[in-house]
């Protein structure tokens, strides 16, 4: 099993390319199931989750060919098995995004329930309720969601869908399914993360009729068929935020090519208050930091608030900043598993329910730590970059799920980091 060996204490300098967003690439691969024509996606990141999604759709009969430059061509004309088996779904919860497209195009789908998740439950009941409102009949048996069109219908029907909570994957599933439904669908309480309007823009290129994407109310007028298109996956805002926190922690001066401050306003505001210089440029972000920063309290919430996916990375920064920071996690109930590992490196953090209190310390000390989930692994890398001595981050397969060649990118900025067996 691979590990990362980090020798801390180096500032970061130079330029790094931000990869395409995992959370945009995954639903956009599922959107390819909506048409029999070829779809070309550009800027597709090389991630374990993307590889799993490709394996999932290829298992259905989809042809997906990848070039070296991040270009991927997908053709679902020969799709013969509208099923997502447990063996693949269990490793990646985003597999549930196949449900809406398969049901919309083929009138049936069999998708495994995702099972447990290390950072908390992500119930699929909202997906089932919304698709049922659109005319689907869904039963759950033997760990699978079995979906088909009810009443002899040949297409889903438009509906007004209001979810009990803001759900990103639910919004994406309904958005894709509604493109081929009869009539008009209105999504109320829709998620507004930047990956959703990026998906909507891809669907519009395919012939969908969508208005209001990026707001809490999306209107979709169904069409009979969608066609192929070319689309570039939006840059990954969480990778951008992770590198911003890494430079803030280590000090240095780095250009994040393709990074966008407008998709990370809550994080950028906290970094600036901490004492970091963050400059928005026409094709990226320049970040500069020098010396010890001021600890910043924050509360995670739905976009455009502070993202839960940046909580762990900012916590690593707060651990070595002046003062005390209160960090409240409101999205997932079990997303402080990285705290014990940060404490092993010398951090001073106390947990009370969904609140973590970090008292900044002057320095961290290298140790062997274990990644528990994707963003937790990124926080441990950041901590290792500033810790004295050697830090070994174990179980980095979590990191590979969501970061494209992270250690190579950091090494290009001057970090002393290597992957070891």
C-alpha positions as CSV (number, residue, x, y, z in Angstrom):
1,X,0.0,0.0,0.0
2,X,1.4,3.4,-1.0
3,X,2.4,6.1,1.5
4,X,3.6,9.6,1.4
5,X,6.9,10.6,3.0
6,X,7.2,14.3,3.7
7,X,10.1,16.2,5.1
8,X,8.6,19.4,6.3
9,X,9.9,23.0,6.6
10,X,10.0,24.2,3.0
11,X,8.1,27.1,1.5
12,X,6.2,26.6,-1.8
13,X,7.1,28.7,-4.8
14,X,6.2,28.5,-8.5
15,X,3.1,27.6,-10.6
16,X,0.7,24.7,-10.4
17,X,-2.1,23.6,-12.8
18,X,-5.5,23.0,-11.1
19,X,-7.1,19.9,-12.5
20,X,-10.7,19.4,-13.6
21,X,-13.2,19.0,-10.7
22,X,-14.0,15.5,-9.5
23,X,-17.4,16.6,-8.4
24,X,-18.2,17.8,-11.9
25,X,-16.5,15.0,-13.9
26,X,-18.5,12.2,-12.1
27,X,-22.0,13.5,-12.9
28,X,-20.9,14.6,-16.4
29,X,-19.8,11.0,-17.1
30,X,-23.3,9.9,-16.0
31,X,-24.8,12.5,-18.3
32,X,-23.2,10.8,-21.2
33,X,-25.7,7.9,-20.6
34,X,-28.5,10.2,-21.8
35,X,-27.6,10.0,-25.5
36,X,-26.6,7.4,-28.1
37,X,-24.2,9.9,-29.6
38,X,-20.5,10.5,-28.7
39,X,-19.6,13.0,-26.0
40,X,-16.1,14.4,-25.7
41,X,-15.0,15.7,-22.2
42,X,-11.9,17.7,-21.8
43,X,-9.8,18.4,-18.6
44,X,-11.0,15.1,-17.0
45,X,-8.8,14.5,-14.0
46,X,-6.9,11.2,-13.4
47,X,-8.5,10.1,-10.2
48,X,-9.5,6.8,-8.6
49,X,-13.1,7.9,-8.4
50,X,-13.1,8.8,-12.1
51,X,-11.5,5.4,-12.9
52,X,-14.3,3.7,-10.9
53,X,-17.0,5.6,-12.7
54,X,-15.5,4.7,-16.0
55,X,-15.4,1.0,-14.9
56,X,-19.0,1.3,-13.9
57,X,-20.3,2.7,-17.2
58,X,-18.1,0.3,-19.3
59,X,-19.6,-2.6,-17.4
60,X,-23.0,-1.4,-18.8
61,X,-21.6,-1.6,-22.4
62,X,-20.4,2.0,-22.8
63,X,-17.3,2.7,-24.8
64,X,-15.0,5.2,-23.2
65,X,-11.6,6.1,-24.7
66,X,-9.1,8.2,-22.9
67,X,-6.3,10.3,-24.5
68,X,-3.1,11.4,-22.6
69,X,-4.1,15.1,-22.4
70,X,-7.2,14.8,-20.2
71,X,-9.5,14.2,-23.2
72,X,-12.2,11.5,-22.9
73,X,-14.6,10.3,-25.5
74,X,-17.7,8.4,-24.3
75,X,-20.3,6.6,-26.5
76,X,-23.3,4.9,-24.8
77,X,-25.0,3.8,-28.1
78,X,-24.4,0.1,-27.2
79,X,-25.4,0.3,-23.6
80,X,-27.2,-3.0,-22.9
81,X,-27.1,-3.4,-19.1
82,X,-28.7,-0.4,-17.2
83,X,-27.3,-1.6,-13.9
84,X,-24.8,-0.4,-11.3
85,X,-23.7,-3.4,-9.3
86,X,-22.7,-3.3,-5.6
87,X,-19.1,-4.4,-6.3
88,X,-18.5,-1.0,-8.0
89,X,-21.0,1.2,-6.1
90,X,-19.6,0.3,-2.7
91,X,-16.3,2.1,-3.4
92,X,-17.9,5.4,-4.6
93,X,-21.2,6.8,-3.5
94,X,-21.5,9.1,-6.6
95,X,-22.5,5.9,-8.5
96,X,-26.1,6.7,-7.5
97,X,-25.9,9.4,-10.2
98,X,-26.5,6.7,-12.8
99,X,-30.0,6.2,-11.6
100,X,-31.7,9.3,-13.1
101,X,-30.0,9.1,-16.6
102,X,-30.7,5.3,-17.0
103,X,-34.3,5.7,-15.9
104,X,-34.9,8.7,-18.2
105,X,-33.4,7.1,-21.3
106,X,-34.2,3.4,-20.9
107,X,-37.2,3.5,-18.6
108,X,-35.6,1.1,-16.1
109,X,-32.5,0.9,-13.9
110,X,-31.0,-1.3,-11.2
111,X,-28.6,0.5,-8.9
112,X,-27.1,-0.8,-5.7
113,X,-27.6,1.2,-2.5
114,X,-24.3,2.9,-1.8
115,X,-23.9,1.5,1.8
116,X,-22.0,3.3,4.6
117,X,-19.7,6.2,4.3
118,X,-16.8,7.1,6.6
119,X,-17.8,10.7,7.0
120,X,-21.5,10.2,7.6
121,X,-24.7,9.1,6.1
122,X,-25.8,10.4,2.7
123,X,-29.4,9.0,2.4
124,X,-30.8,8.3,-1.1
125,X,-34.4,8.7,0.1
126,X,-34.5,12.2,-1.5
127,X,-33.5,10.7,-4.9
128,X,-36.2,8.1,-4.6
129,X,-38.9,10.6,-3.7
130,X,-38.0,13.0,-6.5
131,X,-37.9,10.4,-9.2
132,X,-41.2,8.8,-7.9
133,X,-42.8,12.3,-8.3
134,X,-41.6,12.1,-12.0
135,X,-43.5,8.9,-12.6
136,X,-41.0,6.3,-11.5
137,X,-41.8,3.2,-9.5
138,X,-38.9,2.3,-7.3
139,X,-38.6,-0.6,-4.9
140,X,-35.7,-1.5,-2.7
141,X,-34.9,-5.2,-2.5
142,X,-31.8,-7.1,-1.6
143,X,-29.7,-3.9,-1.4
144,X,-30.7,-2.6,-4.8
145,X,-33.0,0.2,-6.0
146,X,-35.1,-1.3,-8.8
147,X,-36.6,1.5,-10.9
148,X,-39.0,1.5,-13.8
149,X,-41.6,3.7,-15.4
150,X,-45.0,3.3,-13.8
151,X,-48.4,2.8,-15.5
152,X,-47.0,1.8,-18.9
153,X,-45.4,5.2,-19.5
154,X,-42.7,5.5,-22.0
155,X,-41.1,8.7,-20.5
156,X,-40.8,10.3,-17.2
157,X,-43.1,13.2,-16.6
158,X,-42.3,16.7,-15.4
159,X,-42.9,17.5,-11.8
160,X,-42.2,20.1,-9.1
161,X,-39.6,18.7,-6.7
162,X,-38.8,20.2,-3.4
163,X,-36.3,18.3,-1.3
164,X,-36.3,18.3,2.5
165,X,-32.6,19.3,2.4
166,X,-30.2,20.7,0.0
167,X,-28.7,17.7,-1.8
168,X,-26.0,18.1,-4.5
169,X,-26.3,14.6,-6.0
170,X,-30.1,14.7,-5.7
171,X,-30.2,18.0,-7.7
172,X,-27.9,16.5,-10.3
173,X,-30.0,13.3,-10.6
174,X,-33.2,15.2,-11.1
175,X,-31.6,17.7,-13.5
176,X,-30.4,14.9,-15.8
177,X,-33.6,12.9,-15.6
178,X,-35.8,15.9,-16.3
179,X,-34.0,16.6,-19.6
180,X,-35.8,13.7,-21.2
181,X,-39.0,13.9,-19.2
182,X,-42.4,14.9,-20.7
183,X,-43.3,18.5,-19.8
184,X,-41.7,20.9,-17.3
185,X,-39.8,20.1,-14.1
186,X,-39.1,22.7,-11.5
187,X,-36.4,21.9,-8.8
188,X,-37.0,23.9,-5.6
189,X,-34.3,24.1,-2.9
190,X,-31.8,23.1,-5.5
191,X,-28.1,22.9,-4.6
192,X,-26.0,25.8,-6.1
193,X,-22.4,24.4,-6.1
194,X,-20.5,25.5,-9.2
195,X,-20.4,21.9,-10.4
196,X,-24.1,22.0,-11.0
197,X,-24.2,24.9,-13.4
198,X,-21.2,23.2,-15.2
199,X,-23.3,20.1,-15.6
200,X,-26.3,22.1,-16.8
201,X,-24.1,23.9,-19.4
202,X,-23.0,20.5,-20.7
203,X,-26.6,19.3,-20.9
204,X,-27.6,22.5,-22.7
205,X,-24.9,21.8,-25.3
206,X,-26.5,18.4,-25.7
207,X,-29.9,20.0,-26.5
208,X,-31.5,20.3,-23.0
209,X,-33.6,23.3,-22.1
210,X,-32.6,24.5,-18.7
211,X,-33.0,27.8,-16.9
212,X,-32.0,29.0,-13.4
213,X,-29.0,26.7,-12.9
214,X,-26.8,28.1,-10.2
215,X,-29.8,29.3,-8.2
216,X,-32.1,27.5,-5.8
217,X,-34.8,27.2,-8.4
218,X,-34.1,25.4,-11.7
219,X,-36.6,25.0,-14.5
220,X,-36.2,22.2,-17.1
221,X,-38.3,21.6,-20.2
222,X,-38.0,18.1,-21.3
223,X,-37.0,17.1,-24.9
224,X,-37.4,13.8,-26.7
225,X,-33.7,13.2,-27.2
226,X,-30.3,14.6,-26.5
227,X,-27.2,14.6,-28.8
228,X,-23.5,14.6,-28.4
229,X,-21.3,17.5,-27.5
230,X,-17.9,18.7,-26.4
231,X,-17.4,20.1,-22.9
232,X,-14.6,21.1,-20.7
233,X,-14.8,20.1,-17.0
234,X,-14.6,23.1,-14.7
235,X,-11.5,23.5,-12.6
236,X,-11.6,21.9,-9.1
237,X,-12.4,24.5,-6.5
238,X,-11.5,22.1,-3.6
239,X,-8.1,21.3,-5.1
240,X,-7.7,25.1,-5.5
241,X,-8.6,25.6,-1.8
242,X,-6.3,22.9,-0.7
243,X,-3.3,24.5,-2.4
244,X,-4.3,27.9,-1.1
245,X,-4.2,26.4,2.5
246,X,-0.9,24.6,1.7
247,X,0.8,27.8,0.7
248,X,-0.7,29.7,3.6
249,X,0.6,27.1,6.0
250,X,4.2,26.8,4.6
251,X,4.6,30.3,3.3
252,X,5.7,31.2,-0.2
253,X,4.4,32.6,-3.5
254,X,2.4,30.4,-5.9
255,X,0.3,30.9,-9.0
256,X,-2.7,28.5,-9.2
257,X,-3.4,28.2,-12.9
258,X,-7.2,28.0,-13.7
259,X,-8.1,28.6,-10.0
260,X,-11.1,30.9,-9.4
261,X,-11.7,33.0,-6.3
262,X,-15.4,33.5,-7.2
263,X,-16.1,29.8,-6.5
264,X,-14.3,29.9,-3.1
265,X,-15.3,33.3,-1.7
266,X,-15.9,32.1,1.9
267,X,-12.5,30.3,2.0
268,X,-10.7,33.2,0.4
269,X,-12.3,35.7,2.8
270,X,-11.0,33.7,5.8
271,X,-7.5,33.4,4.3
272,X,-7.3,37.1,3.8
273,X,-8.5,37.7,7.3
274,X,-5.8,35.4,8.5
275,X,-3.1,37.5,6.7
276,X,-2.7,35.7,3.4
277,X,-2.5,37.7,0.1
278,X,-4.9,36.2,-2.4
279,X,-5.1,37.9,-5.9
280,X,-7.6,37.0,-8.6
281,X,-6.0,37.0,-12.0
282,X,-7.5,36.5,-15.5
283,X,-6.5,32.8,-15.6
284,X,-5.8,31.9,-12.0
285,X,-5.0,32.9,-8.5
286,X,-1.8,34.2,-7.0
287,X,-1.3,33.4,-3.3
288,X,1.4,34.7,-1.0
289,X,2.1,34.1,2.7
290,X,4.9,34.8,5.1
291,X,5.1,34.3,8.8
292,X,2.5,33.0,11.3
293,X,-1.1,33.7,10.5
294,X,-4.1,34.5,12.7
295,X,-6.5,31.6,13.5
296,X,-10.0,31.9,11.9
297,X,-13.2,30.4,13.2
298,X,-15.8,29.2,10.6
299,X,-19.0,27.2,10.2
300,X,-19.5,24.8,7.3
301,X,-22.7,25.2,5.3
302,X,-24.1,24.7,1.8
303,X,-22.7,26.7,-1.1
304,X,-21.9,29.6,-1.2
305,X,-21.0,29.2,2.5
306,X,-17.8,27.6,3.8
307,X,-17.6,24.2,2.2
308,X,-17.4,21.1,4.3
309,X,-14.8,19.8,1.9
310,X,-12.4,22.5,3.0
311,X,-12.9,22.1,6.8
312,X,-10.0,19.6,7.4
313,X,-7.5,21.6,5.3
314,X,-8.3,24.9,7.0
315,X,-8.1,23.1,10.4
316,X,-4.5,22.1,9.6
317,X,-3.8,25.8,9.0
318,X,-5.5,26.9,12.2
319,X,-3.4,24.4,14.2
320,X,-0.2,26.4,13.6
321,X,-1.8,29.9,13.6
322,X,-1.9,32.5,16.3
323,X,-4.9,32.3,18.6
324,X,-7.9,30.0,19.0
325,X,-10.3,28.9,16.2
326,X,-13.8,27.4,16.6
327,X,-14.7,25.2,13.7
328,X,-18.4,24.0,13.5
329,X,-19.3,21.1,11.1
330,X,-22.9,21.2,10.1
331,X,-23.0,19.0,6.9
332,X,-21.7,15.6,8.0
333,X,-21.9,14.1,11.5
334,X,-18.6,12.3,11.5
335,X,-16.1,14.5,9.8
336,X,-13.6,15.1,12.6
337,X,-11.7,11.8,12.2
338,X,-8.5,13.7,11.1
339,X,-8.4,15.4,14.5
340,X,-6.7,12.5,16.3
341,X,-4.1,12.3,13.5
342,X,-3.4,16.0,13.7
343,X,-2.9,15.7,17.5
344,X,-0.3,13.0,16.8
345,X,1.6,15.7,15.0
346,X,1.4,18.0,18.0
347,X,-1.8,19.9,17.3
348,X,-3.9,21.2,20.2
349,X,-7.5,20.4,19.3
350,X,-10.6,19.6,21.4
351,X,-13.9,18.2,20.1
352,X,-17.3,18.8,21.6
353,X,-20.0,17.3,19.4
354,X,-19.9,19.0,16.0
355,X,-17.5,21.7,17.2
356,X,-13.7,21.5,17.1
357,X,-11.6,24.0,19.1
358,X,-8.0,24.5,17.9
359,X,-5.4,26.4,19.9
360,X,-2.5,27.3,17.6
361,X,0.9,25.9,18.4
362,X,4.3,27.3,17.2
363,X,5.3,24.1,15.5
364,X,4.2,20.5,14.6
365,X,6.5,17.5,14.8
366,X,6.6,14.8,12.1
367,X,5.1,11.4,12.9
368,X,3.3,8.5,11.1
369,X,-0.4,9.3,10.6
370,X,-3.3,7.6,8.8
371,X,-5.7,9.1,6.3
372,X,-9.3,8.3,7.1
373,X,-11.1,10.0,4.2
374,X,-10.3,12.1,1.1
375,X,-10.2,15.6,2.6
376,X,-8.7,14.3,5.9
377,X,-5.7,13.0,3.9
378,X,-5.2,16.5,2.4
379,X,-5.1,18.0,5.8
380,X,-2.4,15.6,6.9
381,X,-0.3,16.4,3.9
382,X,-0.6,20.1,4.7
383,X,0.4,19.5,8.3
384,X,3.3,17.3,7.2
385,X,4.6,20.1,4.9
386,X,5.1,22.3,7.9
387,X,6.0,19.7,10.6
388,X,9.6,19.4,11.7
389,X,11.2,16.1,10.6
390,X,9.6,13.3,8.7
391,X,5.9,12.7,8.4
392,X,4.5,9.5,6.8
393,X,0.9,9.6,5.6
394,X,-0.5,6.1,5.3
395,X,-3.6,4.9,3.4
396,X,-3.3,7.6,0.7
397,X,-5.6,5.7,-1.6
398,X,-8.1,8.2,-0.1
399,X,-6.0,11.0,-1.5
400,X,-5.9,9.4,-4.9
401,X,-9.7,9.4,-5.0
402,X,-9.8,13.2,-5.4
403,X,-6.4,14.7,-6.1
404,X,-4.6,14.3,-9.4
405,X,-0.9,13.7,-8.8
406,X,-0.9,15.8,-5.6
407,X,2.6,14.8,-4.5
408,X,4.1,15.6,-8.0
409,X,2.4,19.0,-8.0
410,X,3.8,19.8,-4.5
411,X,7.2,18.6,-5.5
412,X,7.1,20.9,-8.5
413,X,6.6,23.8,-6.0
414,X,9.6,22.8,-3.9
415,X,8.1,20.5,-1.3
416,X,10.2,17.5,-0.2
417,X,7.6,14.8,-0.7
418,X,7.6,11.4,-2.3
419,X,5.4,8.3,-2.7
420,X,6.8,5.2,-1.2
421,X,5.6,1.6,-1.3
